[in-house]
Amino acid sequence: MDIKDTARPLDGAGVSAFLRSLPARPLLLGLGEARHFVGELGEVRNEVFRHLVENEGYRSFAIESDCLMGLVVDDHVRTGAGDLDDVMERGFSHNFGASAANRELVRWMRAYNEEHDEKLRFFGFDGPLEYWAASPREALTALHAFLDGPLPCTPEELDELLGPDDRWSDEATARDPARSIGRSADARRLRLIADDLVALLDTQVPRLSADDGELAALYARTAVGLLRYHHWMADASEARWTRLSAQRDAMMAANLRAVAGHGPALVFGHNLHLQRNKSVMPLGDQTLEWWSAGAIAGAHLGDRYAFLASALGTTGDDAPPPDTVEGILSTLPWDRSLIDARRLAEAVTEPAPRVSRDFRYFPLDPARLDTIDAVVFLRQAVDLG
């Protein structure tokens, strides 16, 4: 099979043809990043999303960013609340608010909503995490405020148990589990309280509006997830980073399942988080393996989840060797291509794994092409943040 027979130019017609080739219409269409902060990929993503909105009925966008900060962006997109500069500053984690492509996406979504009755929605699907984690204060106190009747603690007792936020968000805990308070008496008490509040929320859903119920559920799963994450931050065993990685992706997957309730949605995040199989990542002298958010969401959604992995040819001055998947794809006649990944797996014969000089680039795994629905390939990336 000629490699060109597996691919086509990446454009709106190609995206629609890809969707028609799937066994079912996806509620979540994952577009993965092989590397964060690639300006050209952000531009392609925006073009794809605009096509999906205007031609395929998509109304939601989700990004690998803090789910609570994302509420700021969603409010702006839906109602116009806030100045765009402030929204980009307060509405994204991981410095994603500095991305020109993200700014243009938010601007376009707001402009679209000003002219249409059926509104677009914006979601962050990551937890309030870096390698360390935020205080659970925002999520717990907001969940507590949604509930009526006898509660397991007063707001004052909750505040006392939480204590200063900086004892939770101490960045040094990423390197030193002894700095974490995740297994302290206060943290254990807060986990029990969070469990009680979530159970109470289930009993009070009928009295909440749809919007309030959605927001309370977000706060509930974020509070529980953060407390679990902090528990494993305090773990000194070799399992620590595997459990933390798995917990983060479990939180992502729970948020993605909630986004699917508004589907269909385009989801944008790292390939490691959106792929269907286990993620593997070296960390020091360890190799971490955990089930990705895409694998977990896909297990629940089945054919209603689809995954497009991105791959890059030349990044800066790092060109792929010709016998790697990226090197083979670089021979295609288009700068931006959409490739049927399963046909690609049949067409390429024992490609070599790519080893990139760009440590932030995660090459395609030749052995896992058959777990991907399609590959979005950019022959060259220059705008690398």
SULJOFEN-V340146 format. One record per residue. N is the residue number from 1. RES is the residue in one small letter. SS is DSSP state (~ for helix, > for strand, _ for the rest). PHI is phi in whole degrees, 0 to 359 (none if undefined). D_LAST is the distance of its C-alpha to the last C-alpha in Angstrom with 1 decimal. Layout:
BEGIN
N:RES:SS:PHI:D_LAST
N:RES:SS:PHI:D_LAST
END
This chain:
BEGIN
1:m:_:none:36.7
2:d:_:289:34.6
3:i:~:302:30.9
4:k:~:294:30.8
5:d:~:287:33.2
6:t:~:267:30.7
7:a:>:227:28.1
8:r:>:206:27.9
9:p:>:300:25.5
10:l:_:277:23.1
11:d:_:210:24.6
12:g:~:301:26.5
13:a:~:298:29.7
14:g:~:294:28.0
15:v:~:296:26.6
16:s:~:295:30.1
17:a:~:296:31.8
18:f:~:299:29.7
19:l:~:300:30.7
20:r:~:292:34.3
21:s:~:279:34.2
22:l:_:282:33.6
23:p:_:293:36.7
24:a:_:209:35.9
25:r:_:289:33.8
26:p:_:288:30.9
27:l:_:281:30.6
28:l:>:235:27.0
29:l:>:249:24.9
30:g:>:274:21.9
31:l:>:247:18.8
32:g:>:273:16.8
33:e:>:254:13.3
34:a:_:283:13.4
35:r:_:201:9.8
36:h:_:290:7.9
37:f:_:63:4.9
38:v:>:260:6.3
39:g:~:302:7.4
40:e:~:297:10.7
41:l:~:292:11.6
42:g:~:298:11.4
43:e:~:295:13.7
44:v:~:298:15.9
45:r:~:303:16.2
46:n:~:298:17.4
47:e:~:296:19.8
48:v:~:297:21.2
49:f:~:296:21.7
50:r:~:301:23.5
51:h:~:296:25.7
52:l:~:296:26.5
53:v:~:292:27.5
54:e:~:279:29.5
55:n:~:233:31.1
56:e:~:236:31.1
57:g:_:77:31.8
58:y:_:286:28.6
59:r:_:227:28.4
60:s:>:224:25.8
61:f:>:229:22.1
62:a:>:230:20.8
63:i:>:227:17.3
64:e:>:289:16.4
65:s:>:213:16.7
66:d:>:311:19.6
67:c:_:294:22.7
68:l:_:280:24.4
69:m:_:297:21.7
70:g:~:299:21.5
71:l:~:299:25.1
72:v:~:296:24.0
73:v:~:292:22.0
74:d:~:299:24.9
75:d:~:298:27.4
76:h:~:296:25.6
77:v:~:298:25.3
78:r:~:280:28.9
79:t:~:241:30.7
80:g:_:86:28.5
81:a:_:297:28.7
82:g:_:87:26.4
83:d:_:278:24.4
84:l:~:302:21.1
85:d:~:300:19.3
86:d:~:292:21.0
87:v:~:297:20.4
88:m:~:293:16.6
89:e:~:285:17.0
90:r:~:263:19.7
91:g:_:260:19.1
92:f:_:227:16.0
93:s:_:257:15.2
94:h:_:59:12.3
95:n:_:66:10.5
96:f:~:290:10.3
97:g:~:292:12.4
98:a:~:277:9.7
99:s:_:287:8.5
100:a:~:298:10.5
101:a:~:293:11.7
102:n:~:294:13.0
103:r:~:298:14.7
104:e:~:295:16.3
105:l:~:299:17.4
106:v:~:297:19.1
107:r:~:300:20.7
108:w:~:293:22.0
109:m:~:298:23.4
110:r:~:295:25.2
111:a:~:297:26.6
112:y:~:298:27.8
113:n:~:294:29.6
114:e:~:293:31.3
115:e:~:250:33.0
116:h:_:227:33.8
117:d:_:286:36.1
118:e:_:277:34.3
119:k:_:274:31.2
120:l:_:281:27.7
121:r:>:241:26.5
122:f:>:239:23.1
123:f:>:225:22.7
124:g:>:268:20.5
125:f:>:243:21.7
126:d:>:276:20.4
127:g:_:281:22.6
128:p:_:285:22.1
129:l:>:227:20.5
130:e:_:242:17.9
131:y:_:275:19.7
132:w:_:264:22.3
133:a:>:217:23.7
134:a:_:286:24.8
135:s:_:295:28.5
136:p:_:281:30.4
137:r:~:304:32.1
138:e:~:303:30.5
139:a:~:292:31.3
140:l:~:292:34.7
141:t:~:292:36.0
142:a:~:292:35.0
143:l:~:298:36.6
144:h:~:304:39.7
145:a:~:291:40.0
146:f:~:282:40.3
147:l:_:258:43.3
148:d:_:249:47.0
149:g:_:81:50.0
150:p:_:298:50.5
151:l:_:245:47.1
152:p:_:290:46.6
153:c:_:199:45.7
154:t:_:273:45.6
155:p:~:302:42.5
156:e:~:292:43.7
157:e:~:295:44.1
158:l:~:297:40.6
159:d:~:298:39.2
160:e:~:294:41.2
161:l:~:295:40.0
162:l:~:291:36.3
163:g:_:65:36.7
164:p:_:297:33.9
165:d:~:295:30.5
166:d:~:290:29.0
167:r:~:283:31.2
168:w:_:273:29.3
169:s:_:267:25.7
170:d:_:300:26.1
171:e:~:296:22.9
172:a:~:294:25.3
173:t:~:295:26.8
174:a:~:299:23.9
175:r:_:262:25.5
176:d:_:229:29.0
177:p:~:299:30.8
178:a:~:293:33.7
179:r:~:280:31.7
180:s:_:279:31.4
181:i:_:257:34.1
182:g:_:295:33.6
183:r:_:239:37.1
184:s:_:287:38.9
185:a:~:299:42.0
186:d:~:296:40.2
187:a:~:295:37.4
188:r:~:296:40.1
189:r:~:296:42.0
190:l:~:293:39.0
191:r:~:295:38.4
192:l:~:293:42.0
193:i:~:297:41.7
194:a:~:300:38.6
195:d:~:298:40.6
196:d:~:295:43.5
197:l:~:294:41.4
198:v:~:296:39.9
199:a:~:297:43.4
200:l:~:295:44.6
201:l:~:301:42.0
202:d:~:301:43.3
203:t:~:279:46.7
204:q:~:247:45.7
205:v:~:307:43.5
206:p:~:300:46.4
207:r:~:270:46.6
208:l:_:266:42.9
209:s:_:293:41.5
210:a:~:300:39.1
211:d:~:294:36.2
212:d:~:293:37.4
213:g:~:297:37.9
214:e:~:297:34.4
215:l:~:291:33.0
216:a:~:297:35.4
217:a:~:295:34.5
218:l:~:298:30.8
219:y:~:297:31.8
220:a:~:296:34.2
221:r:~:290:32.0
222:t:~:288:29.2
223:a:~:298:31.8
224:v:~:295:33.3
225:g:~:297:30.0
226:l:~:296:28.8
227:l:~:294:32.2
228:r:~:296:32.1
229:y:~:298:28.7
230:h:~:297:30.0
231:h:~:302:33.1
232:w:~:280:31.1
233:m:~:297:29.1
234:a:_:272:32.5
235:d:_:277:33.4
236:a:_:258:33.8
237:s:_:277:34.5
238:e:_:292:32.5
239:a:_:282:32.0
240:r:~:306:29.9
241:w:~:286:26.3
242:t:~:294:27.6
243:r:~:293:29.3
244:l:~:296:26.3
245:s:~:297:24.0
246:a:~:294:26.9
247:q:~:295:27.5
248:r:~:300:24.0
249:d:~:290:24.1
250:a:~:296:27.7
251:m:~:296:26.6
252:m:~:301:24.0
253:a:~:298:26.7
254:a:~:297:29.2
255:n:~:294:26.8
256:l:~:295:26.3
257:r:~:295:30.1
258:a:~:292:30.5
259:v:~:299:28.0
260:a:~:300:30.1
261:g:_:294:33.0
262:h:_:254:31.5
263:g:_:303:30.5
264:p:_:283:29.6
265:a:>:225:26.0
266:l:>:268:22.6
267:v:>:245:20.6
268:f:>:236:16.9
269:g:>:192:15.6
270:h:>:295:14.9
271:n:~:309:17.5
272:l:~:300:18.9
273:h:~:271:19.9
274:l:~:260:21.2
275:q:_:294:23.0
276:r:_:276:26.8
277:n:_:254:27.5
278:k:>:296:27.1
279:s:>:271:23.7
280:v:>:231:23.7
281:m:>:213:21.4
282:p:>:287:22.3
283:l:>:217:22.4
284:g:_:61:24.2
285:d:_:266:27.5
286:q:>:252:27.4
287:t:>:241:26.4
288:l:>:273:25.8
289:e:>:225:27.1
290:w:>:203:27.3
291:w:>:283:27.8
292:s:_:288:24.7
293:a:~:299:24.7
294:g:~:296:25.1
295:a:~:296:28.0
296:i:~:292:29.6
297:a:~:298:29.2
298:g:~:296:30.3
299:a:~:296:33.4
300:h:~:276:34.4
301:l:~:265:33.5
302:g:~:61:34.5
303:d:~:292:34.2
304:r:~:276:32.7
305:y:>:242:29.3
306:a:>:230:27.4
307:f:>:227:24.2
308:l:>:251:22.0
309:a:>:275:19.6
310:s:>:264:16.7
311:a:>:214:16.4
312:l:>:238:14.6
313:g:>:280:16.5
314:t:>:279:14.9
315:t:>:244:11.3
316:g:_:63:10.8
317:d:_:253:14.3
318:d:>:259:15.0
319:a:_:263:17.7
320:p:_:285:19.6
321:p:_:302:23.2
322:p:_:295:25.6
323:d:_:267:27.4
324:t:>:269:24.5
325:v:~:302:23.9
326:e:~:295:20.7
327:g:~:294:22.7
328:i:~:294:25.6
329:l:~:293:23.5
330:s:_:293:22.1
331:t:_:278:25.8
332:l:_:295:25.8
333:p:_:280:26.5
334:w:_:246:23.8
335:d:_:289:20.1
336:r:>:230:19.7
337:s:>:231:22.2
338:l:>:241:23.7
339:i:>:241:25.7
340:d:>:289:28.5
341:a:~:294:27.4
342:r:~:289:31.0
343:r:~:291:32.4
344:l:~:298:29.6
345:a:~:300:30.8
346:e:~:282:34.3
347:a:~:277:33.3
348:v:_:269:31.4
349:t:_:249:33.6
350:e:_:46:32.4
351:p:_:293:28.9
352:a:>:280:27.4
353:p:_:292:24.6
354:r:_:276:21.4
355:v:_:244:20.1
356:s:_:268:16.6
357:r:_:287:15.5
358:d:_:274:12.0
359:f:_:296:13.1
360:r:_:272:10.5
361:y:_:265:12.0
362:f:_:254:15.4
363:p:_:294:17.7
364:l:_:297:20.5
365:d:_:270:23.6
366:p:~:303:26.4
367:a:~:280:29.0
368:r:~:240:27.6
369:l:~:299:27.1
370:d:~:283:30.3
371:t:~:262:28.7
372:i:_:251:26.2
373:d:_:282:27.4
374:a:>:203:25.1
375:v:>:242:22.0
376:v:>:265:19.5
377:f:>:244:18.5
378:l:>:250:16.1
379:r:>:297:17.5
380:q:>:213:14.4
381:a:>:234:10.7
382:v:_:250:9.3
383:d:_:276:6.4
384:l:>:250:3.8
385:g:_:282:0.0
END
